[in-house]
Amino acid sequence: MGSFSIWHLLIVLAVVLVLFGGRGKISNIMGDFAQGINAFKKGLKSDKDEEVAKASDRKPTETIERG
């Protein structure tokens, strides 16, 4: 329980390499992720705006009075 196995050391080494292996790699990944989320939100908003525009273009239903 008190000793580290080879797997513990490999995992720690992998984490250290990811964090300190390259300058700004994690910030680049998070920046790309944020841009993807923003693009998704803009896409949803534009779809909603198109639906509202289509609804306003429809003509109201006309009724015929017979009498």
PyMOL Python script that loads the backbone (N, CA, C, O; Angstrom):
from pymol import cmd

cmd.read_pdbstr("""\
ATOM      1  N   MET A   1       0.805  -1.193   0.000  1.00  0.00           N
ATOM      2  CA  MET A   1       0.000   0.000   0.000  1.00  0.00           C
ATOM      3  C   MET A   1       0.850   1.259   0.000  1.00  0.00           C
ATOM      4  O   MET A   1       0.456   2.274  -0.574  1.00  0.00           O
ATOM      5  N   GLY A   2       2.014   1.203   0.639  1.00  0.00           N
ATOM      6  CA  GLY A   2       2.814   2.405   0.766  1.00  0.00           C
ATOM      7  C   GLY A   2       3.785   2.603  -0.379  1.00  0.00           C
ATOM      8  O   GLY A   2       4.406   3.662  -0.471  1.00  0.00           O
ATOM      9  N   SER A   3       3.939   1.617  -1.260  1.00  0.00           N
ATOM     10  CA  SER A   3       4.914   1.756  -2.339  1.00  0.00           C
ATOM     11  C   SER A   3       4.208   2.065  -3.656  1.00  0.00           C
ATOM     12  O   SER A   3       3.032   1.755  -3.849  1.00  0.00           O
ATOM     13  N   PHE A   4       4.959   2.677  -4.540  1.00  0.00           N
ATOM     14  CA  PHE A   4       4.425   2.985  -5.864  1.00  0.00           C
ATOM     15  C   PHE A   4       4.794   1.874  -6.825  1.00  0.00           C
ATOM     16  O   PHE A   4       5.919   1.374  -6.811  1.00  0.00           O
ATOM     17  N   SER A   5       3.852   1.494  -7.650  1.00  0.00           N
ATOM     18  CA  SER A   5       4.143   0.509  -8.684  1.00  0.00           C
ATOM     19  C   SER A   5       4.591   1.242  -9.943  1.00  0.00           C
ATOM     20  O   SER A   5       4.592   2.472  -9.988  1.00  0.00           O
ATOM     21  N   ILE A   6       4.962   0.495 -10.939  1.00  0.00           N
ATOM     22  CA  ILE A   6       5.396   1.084 -12.207  1.00  0.00           C
ATOM     23  C   ILE A   6       4.244   1.853 -12.855  1.00  0.00           C
ATOM     24  O   ILE A   6       4.481   2.860 -13.522  1.00  0.00           O
ATOM     25  N   TRP A   7       3.002   1.399 -12.672  1.00  0.00           N
ATOM     26  CA  TRP A   7       1.850   2.066 -13.271  1.00  0.00           C
ATOM     27  C   TRP A   7       1.623   3.438 -12.646  1.00  0.00           C
ATOM     28  O   TRP A   7       1.264   4.386 -13.344  1.00  0.00           O
ATOM     29  N   HIS A   8       1.829   3.546 -11.346  1.00  0.00           N
ATOM     30  CA  HIS A   8       1.697   4.848 -10.685  1.00  0.00           C
ATOM     31  C   HIS A   8       2.713   5.840 -11.255  1.00  0.00           C
ATOM     32  O   HIS A   8       2.388   6.988 -11.559  1.00  0.00           O
ATOM     33  N   LEU A   9       3.938   5.366 -11.387  1.00  0.00           N
ATOM     34  CA  LEU A   9       4.997   6.238 -11.902  1.00  0.00           C
ATOM     35  C   LEU A   9       4.732   6.639 -13.354  1.00  0.00           C
ATOM     36  O   LEU A   9       4.976   7.786 -13.731  1.00  0.00           O
ATOM     37  N   LEU A  10       4.235   5.709 -14.171  1.00  0.00           N
ATOM     38  CA  LEU A  10       3.929   6.033 -15.572  1.00  0.00           C
ATOM     39  C   LEU A  10       2.794   7.058 -15.672  1.00  0.00           C
ATOM     40  O   LEU A  10       2.842   7.962 -16.507  1.00  0.00           O
ATOM     41  N   ILE A  11       1.789   6.916 -14.829  1.00  0.00           N
ATOM     42  CA  ILE A  11       0.671   7.874 -14.849  1.00  0.00           C
ATOM     43  C   ILE A  11       1.144   9.252 -14.418  1.00  0.00           C
ATOM     44  O   ILE A  11       0.778  10.255 -15.031  1.00  0.00           O
ATOM     45  N   VAL A  12       1.955   9.310 -13.367  1.00  0.00           N
ATOM     46  CA  VAL A  12       2.485  10.596 -12.911  1.00  0.00           C
ATOM     47  C   VAL A  12       3.359  11.217 -13.987  1.00  0.00           C
ATOM     48  O   VAL A  12       3.280  12.422 -14.229  1.00  0.00           O
ATOM     49  N   LEU A  13       4.191  10.414 -14.633  1.00  0.00           N
ATOM     50  CA  LEU A  13       5.041  10.919 -15.710  1.00  0.00           C
ATOM     51  C   LEU A  13       4.205  11.445 -16.872  1.00  0.00           C
ATOM     52  O   LEU A  13       4.531  12.484 -17.447  1.00  0.00           O
ATOM     53  N   ALA A  14       3.128  10.738 -17.225  1.00  0.00           N
ATOM     54  CA  ALA A  14       2.255  11.191 -18.316  1.00  0.00           C
ATOM     55  C   ALA A  14       1.594  12.525 -17.972  1.00  0.00           C
ATOM     56  O   ALA A  14       1.508  13.412 -18.822  1.00  0.00           O
ATOM     57  N   VAL A  15       1.133  12.670 -16.743  1.00  0.00           N
ATOM     58  CA  VAL A  15       0.499  13.921 -16.328  1.00  0.00           C
ATOM     59  C   VAL A  15       1.498  15.067 -16.369  1.00  0.00           C
ATOM     60  O   VAL A  15       1.170  16.159 -16.833  1.00  0.00           O
ATOM     61  N   VAL A  16       2.706  14.832 -15.891  1.00  0.00           N
ATOM     62  CA  VAL A  16       3.742  15.868 -15.902  1.00  0.00           C
ATOM     63  C   VAL A  16       4.092  16.262 -17.326  1.00  0.00           C
ATOM     64  O   VAL A  16       4.263  17.446 -17.615  1.00  0.00           O
ATOM     65  N   LEU A  17       4.200  15.282 -18.226  1.00  0.00           N
ATOM     66  CA  LEU A  17       4.510  15.597 -19.622  1.00  0.00           C
ATOM     67  C   LEU A  17       3.396  16.399 -20.287  1.00  0.00           C
ATOM     68  O   LEU A  17       3.663  17.305 -21.075  1.00  0.00           O
ATOM     69  N   VAL A  18       2.156  16.065 -19.969  1.00  0.00           N
ATOM     70  CA  VAL A  18       1.040  16.812 -20.558  1.00  0.00           C
ATOM     71  C   VAL A  18       1.026  18.248 -20.043  1.00  0.00           C
ATOM     72  O   VAL A  18       0.823  19.189 -20.810  1.00  0.00           O
ATOM     73  N   LEU A  19       1.241  18.407 -18.747  1.00  0.00           N
ATOM     74  CA  LEU A  19       1.180  19.746 -18.162  1.00  0.00           C
ATOM     75  C   LEU A  19       2.370  20.619 -18.551  1.00  0.00           C
ATOM     76  O   LEU A  19       2.200  21.808 -18.822  1.00  0.00           O
ATOM     77  N   PHE A  20       3.569  20.044 -18.583  1.00  0.00           N
ATOM     78  CA  PHE A  20       4.768  20.848 -18.787  1.00  0.00           C
ATOM     79  C   PHE A  20       5.497  20.526 -20.088  1.00  0.00           C
ATOM     80  O   PHE A  20       6.558  21.092 -20.349  1.00  0.00           O
ATOM     81  N   GLY A  21       4.957  19.637 -20.902  1.00  0.00           N
ATOM     82  CA  GLY A  21       5.648  19.197 -22.110  1.00  0.00           C
ATOM     83  C   GLY A  21       5.739  20.260 -23.182  1.00  0.00           C
ATOM     84  O   GLY A  21       6.738  20.321 -23.899  1.00  0.00           O
ATOM     85  N   GLY A  22       4.766  21.065 -23.309  1.00  0.00           N
ATOM     86  CA  GLY A  22       4.772  22.085 -24.346  1.00  0.00           C
ATOM     87  C   GLY A  22       4.178  23.369 -23.833  1.00  0.00           C
ATOM     88  O   GLY A  22       3.344  23.371 -22.928  1.00  0.00           O
ATOM     89  N   ARG A  23       4.610  24.441 -24.411  1.00  0.00           N
ATOM     90  CA  ARG A  23       4.129  25.740 -23.953  1.00  0.00           C
ATOM     91  C   ARG A  23       2.734  25.992 -24.506  1.00  0.00           C
ATOM     92  O   ARG A  23       2.540  26.059 -25.720  1.00  0.00           O
ATOM     93  N   GLY A  24       1.776  26.128 -23.618  1.00  0.00           N
ATOM     94  CA  GLY A  24       0.435  26.533 -24.006  1.00  0.00           C
ATOM     95  C   GLY A  24      -0.417  25.470 -24.653  1.00  0.00           C
ATOM     96  O   GLY A  24      -1.443  25.791 -25.254  1.00  0.00           O
ATOM     97  N   LYS A  25      -0.023  24.197 -24.550  1.00  0.00           N
ATOM     98  CA  LYS A  25      -0.824  23.160 -25.199  1.00  0.00           C
ATOM     99  C   LYS A  25      -2.214  23.057 -24.579  1.00  0.00           C
ATOM    100  O   LYS A  25      -3.214  22.950 -25.290  1.00  0.00           O
ATOM    101  N   ILE A  26      -2.266  23.089 -23.259  1.00  0.00           N
ATOM    102  CA  ILE A  26      -3.566  22.963 -22.600  1.00  0.00           C
ATOM    103  C   ILE A  26      -4.419  24.197 -22.859  1.00  0.00           C
ATOM    104  O   ILE A  26      -5.627  24.091 -23.069  1.00  0.00           O
ATOM    105  N   SER A  27      -3.786  25.369 -22.845  1.00  0.00           N
ATOM    106  CA  SER A  27      -4.571  26.577 -23.113  1.00  0.00           C
ATOM    107  C   SER A  27      -5.069  26.590 -24.560  1.00  0.00           C
ATOM    108  O   SER A  27      -6.165  27.080 -24.829  1.00  0.00           O
ATOM    109  N   ASN A  28      -4.287  26.064 -25.480  1.00  0.00           N
ATOM    110  CA  ASN A  28      -4.744  25.967 -26.873  1.00  0.00           C
ATOM    111  C   ASN A  28      -5.929  25.014 -26.989  1.00  0.00           C
ATOM    112  O   ASN A  28      -6.897  25.291 -27.698  1.00  0.00           O
ATOM    113  N   ILE A  29      -5.840  23.897 -26.288  1.00  0.00           N
ATOM    114  CA  ILE A  29      -6.940  22.927 -26.337  1.00  0.00           C
ATOM    115  C   ILE A  29      -8.209  23.541 -25.753  1.00  0.00           C
ATOM    116  O   ILE A  29      -9.288  23.395 -26.327  1.00  0.00           O
ATOM    117  N   MET A  30      -8.087  24.224 -24.620  1.00  0.00           N
ATOM    118  CA  MET A  30      -9.257  24.833 -24.002  1.00  0.00           C
ATOM    119  C   MET A  30      -9.798  25.979 -24.854  1.00  0.00           C
ATOM    120  O   MET A  30     -11.010  26.193 -24.897  1.00  0.00           O
ATOM    121  N   GLY A  31      -8.919  26.718 -25.532  1.00  0.00           N
ATOM    122  CA  GLY A  31      -9.374  27.779 -26.423  1.00  0.00           C
ATOM    123  C   GLY A  31     -10.166  27.226 -27.596  1.00  0.00           C
ATOM    124  O   GLY A  31     -11.191  27.789 -27.981  1.00  0.00           O
ATOM    125  N   ASP A  32      -9.688  26.118 -28.165  1.00  0.00           N
ATOM    126  CA  ASP A  32     -10.409  25.476 -29.260  1.00  0.00           C
ATOM    127  C   ASP A  32     -11.765  24.957 -28.786  1.00  0.00           C
ATOM    128  O   ASP A  32     -12.764  25.055 -29.499  1.00  0.00           O
ATOM    129  N   PHE A  33     -11.786  24.409 -27.582  1.00  0.00           N
ATOM    130  CA  PHE A  33     -13.028  23.899 -27.012  1.00  0.00           C
ATOM    131  C   PHE A  33     -14.035  25.032 -26.823  1.00  0.00           C
ATOM    132  O   PHE A  33     -15.217  24.876 -27.128  1.00  0.00           O
ATOM    133  N   ALA A  34     -13.563  26.169 -26.319  1.00  0.00           N
ATOM    134  CA  ALA A  34     -14.445  27.325 -26.115  1.00  0.00           C
ATOM    135  C   ALA A  34     -14.973  27.864 -27.443  1.00  0.00           C
ATOM    136  O   ALA A  34     -16.135  28.263 -27.527  1.00  0.00           O
ATOM    137  N   GLN A  35     -14.140  27.880 -28.473  1.00  0.00           N
ATOM    138  CA  GLN A  35     -14.592  28.341 -29.785  1.00  0.00           C
ATOM    139  C   GLN A  35     -15.659  27.408 -30.343  1.00  0.00           C
ATOM    140  O   GLN A  35     -16.611  27.860 -30.979  1.00  0.00           O
ATOM    141  N   GLY A  36     -15.505  26.123 -30.110  1.00  0.00           N
ATOM    142  CA  GLY A  36     -16.505  25.162 -30.561  1.00  0.00           C
ATOM    143  C   GLY A  36     -17.837  25.374 -29.876  1.00  0.00           C
ATOM    144  O   GLY A  36     -18.887  25.305 -30.516  1.00  0.00           O
ATOM    145  N   ILE A  37     -17.802  25.633 -28.565  1.00  0.00           N
ATOM    146  CA  ILE A  37     -19.034  25.882 -27.824  1.00  0.00           C
ATOM    147  C   ILE A  37     -19.709  27.156 -28.319  1.00  0.00           C
ATOM    148  O   ILE A  37     -20.929  27.187 -28.484  1.00  0.00           O
ATOM    149  N   ASN A  38     -18.930  28.203 -28.557  1.00  0.00           N
ATOM    150  CA  ASN A  38     -19.505  29.462 -29.054  1.00  0.00           C
ATOM    151  C   ASN A  38     -20.125  29.283 -30.432  1.00  0.00           C
ATOM    152  O   ASN A  38     -21.193  29.829 -30.706  1.00  0.00           O
ATOM    153  N   ALA A  39     -19.466  28.525 -31.299  1.00  0.00           N
ATOM    154  CA  ALA A  39     -20.020  28.275 -32.627  1.00  0.00           C
ATOM    155  C   ALA A  39     -21.327  27.496 -32.525  1.00  0.00           C
ATOM    156  O   ALA A  39     -22.272  27.760 -33.269  1.00  0.00           O
ATOM    157  N   PHE A  40     -21.377  26.544 -31.612  1.00  0.00           N
ATOM    158  CA  PHE A  40     -22.598  25.767 -31.410  1.00  0.00           C
ATOM    159  C   PHE A  40     -23.738  26.658 -30.937  1.00  0.00           C
ATOM    160  O   PHE A  40     -24.861  26.542 -31.428  1.00  0.00           O
ATOM    161  N   LYS A  41     -23.457  27.551 -29.981  1.00  0.00           N
ATOM    162  CA  LYS A  41     -24.482  28.459 -29.479  1.00  0.00           C
ATOM    163  C   LYS A  41     -24.970  29.402 -30.568  1.00  0.00           C
ATOM    164  O   LYS A  41     -26.168  29.671 -30.660  1.00  0.00           O
ATOM    165  N   LYS A  42     -24.056  29.911 -31.400  1.00  0.00           N
ATOM    166  CA  LYS A  42     -24.462  30.795 -32.500  1.00  0.00           C
ATOM    167  C   LYS A  42     -25.324  30.042 -33.496  1.00  0.00           C
ATOM    168  O   LYS A  42     -26.284  30.600 -34.028  1.00  0.00           O
ATOM    169  N   GLY A  43     -24.999  28.793 -33.755  1.00  0.00           N
ATOM    170  CA  GLY A  43     -25.800  27.986 -34.664  1.00  0.00           C
ATOM    171  C   GLY A  43     -27.202  27.775 -34.145  1.00  0.00           C
ATOM    172  O   GLY A  43     -28.169  27.855 -34.902  1.00  0.00           O
ATOM    173  N   LEU A  44     -27.319  27.504 -32.854  1.00  0.00           N
ATOM    174  CA  LEU A  44     -28.649  27.337 -32.260  1.00  0.00           C
ATOM    175  C   LEU A  44     -29.443  28.626 -32.326  1.00  0.00           C
ATOM    176  O   LEU A  44     -30.642  28.613 -32.604  1.00  0.00           O
ATOM    177  N   LYS A  45     -28.772  29.737 -32.070  1.00  0.00           N
ATOM    178  CA  LYS A  45     -29.461  31.034 -32.087  1.00  0.00           C
ATOM    179  C   LYS A  45     -29.925  31.378 -33.503  1.00  0.00           C
ATOM    180  O   LYS A  45     -31.032  31.885 -33.683  1.00  0.00           O
ATOM    181  N   SER A  46     -29.092  31.107 -34.504  1.00  0.00           N
ATOM    182  CA  SER A  46     -29.479  31.437 -35.879  1.00  0.00           C
ATOM    183  C   SER A  46     -30.634  30.549 -36.339  1.00  0.00           C
ATOM    184  O   SER A  46     -31.506  31.009 -37.077  1.00  0.00           O
ATOM    185  N   ASP A  47     -30.653  29.279 -35.913  1.00  0.00           N
ATOM    186  CA  ASP A  47     -31.773  28.405 -36.251  1.00  0.00           C
ATOM    187  C   ASP A  47     -33.069  28.926 -35.634  1.00  0.00           C
ATOM    188  O   ASP A  47     -34.125  28.893 -36.265  1.00  0.00           O
ATOM    189  N   LYS A  48     -32.978  29.402 -34.409  1.00  0.00           N
ATOM    190  CA  LYS A  48     -34.160  29.931 -33.737  1.00  0.00           C
ATOM    191  C   LYS A  48     -34.656  31.199 -34.427  1.00  0.00           C
ATOM    192  O   LYS A  48     -35.861  31.396 -34.584  1.00  0.00           O
ATOM    193  N   ASP A  49     -33.716  32.064 -34.843  1.00  0.00           N
ATOM    194  CA  ASP A  49     -34.086  33.285 -35.552  1.00  0.00           C
ATOM    195  C   ASP A  49     -34.748  32.970 -36.889  1.00  0.00           C
ATOM    196  O   ASP A  49     -35.686  33.656 -37.292  1.00  0.00           O
ATOM    197  N   GLU A  50     -34.265  31.933 -37.582  1.00  0.00           N
ATOM    198  CA  GLU A  50     -34.864  31.550 -38.861  1.00  0.00           C
ATOM    199  C   GLU A  50     -36.285  31.050 -38.662  1.00  0.00           C
ATOM    200  O   GLU A  50     -37.160  31.348 -39.475  1.00  0.00           O
ATOM    201  N   GLU A  51     -36.530  30.298 -37.602  1.00  0.00           N
ATOM    202  CA  GLU A  51     -37.876  29.797 -37.336  1.00  0.00           C
ATOM    203  C   GLU A  51     -38.833  30.949 -37.050  1.00  0.00           C
ATOM    204  O   GLU A  51     -39.979  30.930 -37.499  1.00  0.00           O
ATOM    205  N   VAL A  52     -38.377  31.937 -36.316  1.00  0.00           N
ATOM    206  CA  VAL A  52     -39.222  33.102 -36.014  1.00  0.00           C
ATOM    207  C   VAL A  52     -39.514  33.862 -37.300  1.00  0.00           C
ATOM    208  O   VAL A  52     -40.637  34.328 -37.496  1.00  0.00           O
ATOM    209  N   ALA A  53     -38.530  33.997 -38.176  1.00  0.00           N
ATOM    210  CA  ALA A  53     -38.731  34.709 -39.436  1.00  0.00           C
ATOM    211  C   ALA A  53     -39.725  33.961 -40.326  1.00  0.00           C
ATOM    212  O   ALA A  53     -40.568  34.581 -40.973  1.00  0.00           O
ATOM    213  N   LYS A  54     -39.627  32.638 -40.358  1.00  0.00           N
ATOM    214  CA  LYS A  54     -40.567  31.856 -41.164  1.00  0.00           C
ATOM    215  C   LYS A  54     -41.981  31.984 -40.619  1.00  0.00           C
ATOM    216  O   LYS A  54     -42.940  32.058 -41.389  1.00  0.00           O
ATOM    217  N   ALA A  55     -42.116  32.009 -39.314  1.00  0.00           N
ATOM    218  CA  ALA A  55     -43.442  32.122 -38.703  1.00  0.00           C
ATOM    219  C   ALA A  55     -44.063  33.481 -38.996  1.00  0.00           C
ATOM    220  O   ALA A  55     -45.280  33.576 -39.158  1.00  0.00           O
ATOM    221  N   SER A  56     -43.261  34.525 -39.066  1.00  0.00           N
ATOM    222  CA  SER A  56     -43.814  35.856 -39.323  1.00  0.00           C
ATOM    223  C   SER A  56     -44.146  36.053 -40.803  1.00  0.00           C
ATOM    224  O   SER A  56     -44.929  36.942 -41.135  1.00  0.00           O
ATOM    225  N   ASP A  57     -43.568  35.244 -41.704  1.00  0.00           N
ATOM    226  CA  ASP A  57     -43.847  35.352 -43.132  1.00  0.00           C
ATOM    227  C   ASP A  57     -45.165  34.699 -43.524  1.00  0.00           C
ATOM    228  O   ASP A  57     -45.706  34.995 -44.590  1.00  0.00           O
ATOM    229  N   ARG A  58     -45.675  33.838 -42.701  1.00  0.00           N
ATOM    230  CA  ARG A  58     -46.922  33.143 -43.030  1.00  0.00           C
ATOM    231  C   ARG A  58     -48.100  34.109 -42.995  1.00  0.00           C
ATOM    232  O   ARG A  58     -48.169  35.011 -42.160  1.00  0.00           O
ATOM    233  N   LYS A  59     -49.017  33.891 -43.923  1.00  0.00           N
ATOM    234  CA  LYS A  59     -50.217  34.723 -43.961  1.00  0.00           C
ATOM    235  C   LYS A  59     -51.215  34.190 -42.941  1.00  0.00           C
ATOM    236  O   LYS A  59     -51.312  32.981 -42.733  1.00  0.00           O
ATOM    237  N   PRO A  60     -51.942  35.077 -42.319  1.00  0.00           N
ATOM    238  CA  PRO A  60     -52.959  34.605 -41.383  1.00  0.00           C
ATOM    239  C   PRO A  60     -54.069  33.892 -42.137  1.00  0.00           C
ATOM    240  O   PRO A  60     -54.319  34.183 -43.306  1.00  0.00           O
ATOM    241  N   THR A  61     -54.718  32.981 -41.483  1.00  0.00           N
ATOM    242  CA  THR A  61     -55.798  32.217 -42.091  1.00  0.00           C
ATOM    243  C   THR A  61     -57.011  33.137 -42.293  1.00  0.00           C
ATOM    244  O   THR A  61     -57.423  33.864 -41.389  1.00  0.00           O
ATOM    245  N   GLU A  62     -57.568  33.078 -43.513  1.00  0.00           N
ATOM    246  CA  GLU A  62     -58.733  33.924 -43.809  1.00  0.00           C
ATOM    247  C   GLU A  62     -59.992  33.116 -43.538  1.00  0.00           C
ATOM    248  O   GLU A  62     -60.050  31.916 -43.807  1.00  0.00           O
ATOM    249  N   THR A  63     -60.979  33.781 -43.012  1.00  0.00           N
ATOM    250  CA  THR A  63     -62.260  33.119 -42.774  1.00  0.00           C
ATOM    251  C   THR A  63     -63.302  33.695 -43.735  1.00  0.00           C
ATOM    252  O   THR A  63     -63.292  34.884 -44.052  1.00  0.00           O
ATOM    253  N   ILE A  64     -64.168  32.849 -44.173  1.00  0.00           N
ATOM    254  CA  ILE A  64     -65.240  33.260 -45.072  1.00  0.00           C
ATOM    255  C   ILE A  64     -66.550  33.211 -44.302  1.00  0.00           C
ATOM    256  O   ILE A  64     -66.944  32.179 -43.759  1.00  0.00           O
ATOM    257  N   GLU A  65     -67.205  34.354 -44.273  1.00  0.00           N
ATOM    258  CA  GLU A  65     -68.483  34.401 -43.568  1.00  0.00           C
ATOM    259  C   GLU A  65     -69.608  34.164 -44.563  1.00  0.00           C
ATOM    260  O   GLU A  65     -69.669  34.804 -45.613  1.00  0.00           O
ATOM    261  N   ARG A  66     -70.471  33.265 -44.230  1.00  0.00           N
ATOM    262  CA  ARG A  66     -71.614  32.974 -45.094  1.00  0.00           C
ATOM    263  C   ARG A  66     -72.873  33.498 -44.404  1.00  0.00           C
ATOM    264  O   ARG A  66     -73.063  33.315 -43.201  1.00  0.00           O
ATOM    265  N   GLY A  67     -73.656  34.098 -45.126  1.00  0.00           N
ATOM    266  CA  GLY A  67     -74.825  34.625 -44.444  1.00  0.00           C
ATOM    267  C   GLY A  67     -75.969  35.006 -45.290  1.00  0.00           C
ATOM    268  O   GLY A  67     -76.992  35.460 -44.778  1.00  0.00           O
TER     269      GLY A  67
END
""", "prot")
cmd.dss("prot")
cmd.show_as("cartoon", "prot")
cmd.util.cbc("prot")
cmd.orient("prot")
